[in-house]
Amino acid sequence: MITNTRLTTPVAPTTPTTPAAPTASTAPAEETRYEEELARGLVAADEEAFAAIYRRWGSLVHTMATRLLGDTYEAEDVTQQVFLGAWHGRAGFRPERGPLGAWLVGITRRKIVDALAARTRRLTLIDSAGRAADTTGPDEAAPDRVLDRVLLVDALARLPRHQREVLCMAFYEDLTQAQIAERTGMPLGTVKSHARRGLHRLRLVIEQPAVPDADL
């Protein structure tokens, strides 16, 4: 049974139920038949067929996501979402509408659009919270902006120290990563790593559902 955990490269099956992948010299017709067998296996919830599908198209999906998102970590998340989405939505695959590979590419494009939209929402939240902190007094701030600021401050407070410091210098002082590296003495690659991981953690904190108060 496939569970909602980070996908890793599946181990090759020990039983011969999944057809062997065609070699480079295989005729196109055999290649097509192989993909059709994988598609039938997916629809039938065959985990070995799903593992073969991941091995066959995982690299393509990850490359597409990396190219369009420009972030390897986000690309890994999108790749996971694509294949989990394919597994849970396998009943919706219609071979008459196109081959399995094209179906996966379609899912990938939708997941990338979702990731870009989520990134825009995060940046808008951060920007509005930062502007409210700089230009608006406590009595003048609109309630939604106050909430944005509170959410941002709380989310930043949960980050590891170095990630928090890097993001605060970027958000509130408008410093570039090169300037942050110069000020802190950290290597530029380290600053980039802290920024990338900090933004990822910040996204998870901001987007996680609120926990109901047990006293209510």
VENWO-V178590 format. One record per pair of residues at least 24 apart in sequence whose ideal C-beta (glycine too) atoms are under 10 Angstrom apart, sorted by sequence separation. I is the first residue (numbers start at 1). J is the second residue. D is the distance in Angstrom with one decimal. If there is no record, write none. Layout:
i:j:d
I:J:D
I:J:D
//
This chain:
i:j:d
17:41:8.3
58:82:8.8
82:106:9.8
83:107:8.7
124:148:9.2
125:149:9.7
128:152:9.0
129:153:7.9
162:186:7.8
166:190:9.0
170:194:10.0
54:79:9.2
57:82:8.8
58:83:7.2
61:86:9.5
82:107:5.1
83:108:9.7
85:110:8.4
126:151:9.9
166:191:5.8
170:195:6.6
57:83:8.4
81:107:8.6
82:108:5.1
85:111:6.9
125:151:7.3
126:152:6.2
129:155:9.7
165:191:9.9
166:192:9.0
169:195:9.6
81:108:9.2
82:109:9.6
84:111:9.9
125:152:6.8
129:156:9.8
166:193:9.2
167:194:7.9
18:46:7.5
54:82:9.7
82:110:8.8
162:190:8.1
166:194:4.3
167:195:6.6
170:198:9.1
17:46:7.3
18:47:9.5
19:48:9.9
54:83:5.7
57:86:9.1
78:107:9.9
79:108:8.2
81:110:9.6
82:111:5.3
126:155:9.3
162:191:9.0
165:194:8.0
166:195:5.2
170:199:9.4
17:47:9.9
18:48:4.2
19:49:8.7
53:83:7.7
78:108:7.2
81:111:5.0
82:112:9.1
122:152:9.9
125:155:9.4
126:156:9.5
163:193:9.0
164:194:8.9
166:196:9.7
168:198:9.6
17:48:5.5
18:49:5.7
21:52:7.1
80:111:9.4
81:112:9.8
162:193:9.3
163:194:4.8
166:197:9.5
167:198:4.8
171:202:9.9
16:48:9.6
17:49:8.2
18:50:9.4
20:52:9.4
54:86:9.0
78:110:10.0
79:111:8.6
162:194:5.1
163:195:7.7
166:198:6.1
167:199:7.1
13:46:9.8
15:48:7.3
18:51:7.4
19:52:8.1
50:83:7.9
53:86:7.5
54:87:9.5
78:111:4.9
81:114:8.0
122:155:9.8
161:194:9.7
163:196:9.2
165:198:9.2
166:199:9.7
13:47:8.5
14:48:9.3
18:52:5.1
21:55:8.1
53:87:9.2
77:111:8.9
78:112:6.0
81:115:8.3
160:194:8.2
163:197:5.9
164:198:7.0
167:201:9.5
13:48:4.3
18:53:9.7
21:56:7.0
159:194:9.2
162:197:9.4
163:198:3.3
167:202:7.0
12:48:9.1
13:49:9.2
50:86:8.1
78:114:8.3
162:198:8.3
163:199:8.6
10:47:8.5
50:87:6.1
53:90:10.0
75:112:8.9
78:115:5.5
160:197:8.3
163:200:9.4
164:201:9.6
10:48:8.5
13:51:6.5
74:112:9.2
77:115:7.3
130:168:10.0
133:171:9.3
134:172:8.0
159:197:8.8
160:198:7.8
163:201:6.7
164:202:9.4
12:51:7.7
13:52:7.9
133:172:7.4
159:198:5.4
163:202:8.5
10:50:7.8
11:51:7.5
12:52:8.8
47:87:9.0
50:90:8.4
64:104:9.9
68:108:9.2
75:115:8.7
159:199:9.7
10:51:3.4
60:101:7.9
64:105:7.4
68:109:8.6
74:115:5.8
126:167:8.7
130:171:5.3
160:201:8.1
9:51:8.9
10:52:8.0
45:87:8.2
74:116:9.3
129:171:8.4
130:172:6.1
156:198:8.5
159:201:5.6
2:45:8.6
10:53:9.4
12:55:8.2
57:100:8.1
61:104:6.6
65:108:6.6
69:112:6.4
129:172:9.9
155:198:9.9
158:201:7.5
159:202:6.8
1:45:8.8
7:51:9.9
10:54:5.6
42:86:7.1
46:90:9.9
56:100:9.0
57:101:6.2
60:104:7.9
61:105:7.9
64:108:5.4
65:109:9.7
68:112:5.1
71:115:8.9
74:118:9.2
126:170:9.5
127:171:8.4
130:174:9.0
158:202:8.6
2:47:6.7
9:54:7.4
10:55:6.5
42:87:7.6
45:90:6.9
56:101:8.1
60:105:7.7
63:108:9.9
64:109:7.8
67:112:9.4
68:113:9.2
74:119:7.8
126:171:5.9
156:201:9.7
1:47:7.7
8:54:9.4
9:55:6.9
44:90:8.6
45:91:9.4
57:103:9.9
58:104:9.5
61:107:8.4
62:108:9.3
65:111:7.5
69:115:6.0
155:201:8.2
156:202:7.1
158:204:9.6
159:205:8.1
7:54:6.6
43:90:5.4
53:100:7.1
57:104:5.2
61:108:5.0
64:111:9.7
65:112:5.8
68:115:8.7
69:116:7.1
155:202:5.2
158:205:5.6
2:50:6.8
10:58:9.1
42:90:5.0
43:91:6.9
53:101:9.3
56:104:9.3
57:105:8.3
60:108:8.2
64:112:7.1
68:116:7.7
71:119:8.8
155:203:8.9
157:205:9.5
2:51:9.8
9:58:7.3
41:90:9.6
42:91:9.8
43:92:9.5
155:204:8.9
156:205:8.7
9:59:9.9
43:93:6.0
54:104:9.9
61:111:8.8
65:115:7.6
69:119:8.0
152:202:8.3
155:205:4.1
7:58:7.8
39:90:9.1
42:93:6.7
43:94:9.8
53:104:7.7
57:108:8.9
61:112:9.7
154:205:7.7
155:206:5.3
43:95:8.8
154:206:9.2
155:207:9.8
40:93:9.7
152:205:9.6
155:208:9.6
39:93:6.5
151:205:8.5
152:206:7.7
39:94:10.0
40:95:8.5
151:206:6.2
39:95:5.9
43:100:9.8
42:100:7.2
148:206:9.7
36:95:7.0
35:95:9.6
39:99:7.7
40:100:9.6
39:100:4.3
42:103:9.6
38:100:6.2
39:101:9.5
42:104:10.0
36:99:8.1
38:101:9.6
35:99:5.9
36:100:7.9
39:103:8.3
35:100:5.5
35:101:6.8
32:99:7.7
7:76:9.0
6:76:7.8
6:77:8.7
7:79:7.2
8:80:9.8
6:79:9.6
7:80:5.1
126:199:9.1
6:80:5.7
7:81:9.6
5:80:8.6
7:82:9.4
4:80:8.9
7:83:5.8
123:199:9.3
126:202:8.0
4:81:9.9
7:84:7.4
122:199:7.5
125:202:9.6
6:84:9.8
5:84:9.1
4:84:6.2
7:87:9.7
119:199:8.7
122:202:7.1
126:206:8.8
2:83:8.8
3:84:9.2
122:203:5.5
125:206:6.6
2:84:7.4
121:203:9.3
125:207:9.9
4:87:9.7
4:88:8.9
119:203:8.0
122:206:6.4
2:87:5.0
118:203:7.0
121:206:8.7
122:207:7.9
1:87:10.0
2:88:8.2
121:207:8.4
115:203:9.9
118:206:9.7
118:207:7.1
73:193:9.8
74:196:8.8
73:196:6.0
77:200:8.3
72:196:8.4
73:197:7.3
71:196:6.6
74:199:9.1
73:199:8.9
74:200:7.4
77:203:9.6
73:200:5.6
71:199:8.6
71:200:8.5
74:203:9.0
//
